[in-house]
Amino acid sequence: LDPATAVNDFIRMVAEKPIKYGIIGLLASAVSQVVCLTTKDWNMATISSSSVTVTMNNEKKYPYFYRTTLSDASYIDAQIAIVKHFQWNNVAVVYQISSTYSPTASLLIERLQKSNVTVTSSLGILQQYDHAVENLMSKQIRIILTVMRPTELKKLLCKAHQNGLYGQKYIWFIPGFFPEKWYFVQDTEANQINCTTKEIFEVIKNCFAIYRYFNQAENVTKTISGKTTWQIYQSFYANPNLTRIHDHLKAYTYDALWTLALALNATNAELEKTNQTLLDFTYTNKDIMKIINQKILDSSFQGLSGHVSYKKRERIEEVHILQMSGNISSGEMVSVGTYDFRLESLQFNITNQITWPGMMTLKMEFTNRITFKVKSLILQI
């Protein structure tokens, strides 16, 4: 759905009775950015299950926009926590120049600098992958954070392999939303990526990512509906009209419905104290919208994707620190730790521990030389 069509559909929807109290949906960030400029003029809350762009964090521009998923800004907090934990004081940020990735990269750079982490190189890329790799090598940067699509990253990784920008001295961070086996060079990409899948994998072996995660097999804790996550997913799978594609979106959409429903119930209870109800809501009634807005922000319930609550308009959710594990045919991102937004704390997994070069514990400190020590391996750059 393109933004223009979505705006047209919205206008047609609000023109029809009955009156609407909010919108659930707008999956794509590009669509949300355009439509929500219109919904605010109609005094309507919009809750998205997948629009992650940091652009939507602008409260003045999008005062009634919410999401049950995490924004890209939330993953940035976790990335910085890792960088600070391992004392990686010099990093590079390499990103794809686009309306989707540039704002995220800018925010990442800004927050790194505020956290006293030196961004030695920040490179926006259109097609100049050679230049980017040369820049990283000339500045001897070892920690590389990337913000881009899979295909563009593979082009960068190919150039990195060709120039030796990989191995024990380098740590790569990739976006967490990439699908499984994303590093495979497809036939349609062969004319753009002059590397094999094996060469790409050699660069990102043991790379890191940050992403959301919830256990669809959870069958103990009951959600707000009174059913467990497993039970709800079984009901999804029993519906022949639903596929198993994008299963996580089902959870965030489910939680979006509950978020709006609970907020409307709480708003109605609040209005009854002054002899009003939700039936008094109109597309110009700012006072009632103000209450709906606050009740959404006050959300606190056990949803399908985990506990749903907000802090400064951001969904508070535990995210996982992921690391590439396995060989080229079985490579997968496994959880090696978590970041808790409520406590602002980082915790590493005891069973699935981080794999460092040489299978040793690694602490990074930065000077002008490289030193390796057995058992407690210290990499000084």
C-alpha positions, 0 to 999 in steps of 0.5 A: 500500500502506497502512502497516497492510497492509504491517505485516501482510504483513511479519508473515506473511512472517517467520512463514513459512520459510525465514528472511529476512535482510533486506527490499528495498523499502518505496517510500513514506516513510510506509510505511517509517516504520511498518514499520521500527519492526517490522522492528528488533524482528525483527532485520532490515535494510531497504533502501529505493530511494525512502524519502527522509524525514529522519525515517528518519535517526533511528538509535535509532528505525530502527537497521537502515534503509538506502536506496540513494537520497538522503534529503532531508537530502542535498539540504539540504547541496547547497542550503546550499553554493549559498547560501554560495557566492553569499553569500546571507545572508538567506533564507526557507523556505516549506513545506507543513505535513505529516508529509512536508515539515515535518521536512525544512523544520525540518532545512533551517532548522536547518542554514542557521542553523548555517551562519550564514545568517539565515532571516529568515522560516520559514513553514509553510503550510496554506492561508494563501498570501496571508499567506505572500506578504505576509510575504515582501514585508514582509521584502523577502526575495529568496531563497525556498526551498520544500518542498512538493507541486507543487499547493501550490507552484502556489497559492503561486506564483499569489499571488506573481505576483498580488503582484509577488513575482517577476522579476529581484530574486527567486530561487526554489528548488523541490523537485527531484523534481517531474515535467516540466511540473509548472507547467502548471495542470490543469483539475482545479486551475483552481478552486483556482489562479486563475492561468494556466500562463503566470503560474506560469511567469513566477514560476519562470523560472530557478528552481533545484532540487537532485536526483539524476541518473545517465546511463542511456545510460552504456555505458563504465563497468561495474557490479558485475554486469560490464555497463554501465548501458546494457546493464542498462537494455536488458535491462529494456526487453526484459522485457514485464512492465516499464514505463518508468515511474519508470526511476530506481527500477529502478536504486536497487532494483537497487543495493539488491539488490546492497548486501544481497547483498554485505553478506551475503557479507561477513558470512558470510566474517567469521563463518567466522573463528569457525566460524559461517555465516549459517545461524546467524542468527536473528531474535534474534541481535544479534551477527550483525545487528551484522556485517550492519549494518557490512557494509552501511555498508562498501558500496563498489561501482559500481552502476546508479545510480552508485558506492554507498557510505555516510557516517554512514548517508547514501548518498554520491552526486553531485547536480546543481544544476538550473535551469529553462530554455526557454520555457513549452512547452519548460521543463525543468530542466537541470544547471548544476552538481554537488555532490560529497558526498565532497569537499563541493565545488560545481562549476558547468558550463562549457557549461550556465552559470547564467542570471541576470536580464539574461543576466549573471553575478550575485553576491549580497551583502546590504545595504539597497539594490539595485545593478546593474552590467553584466558583473559584476552585483552585486545587493545587498539 
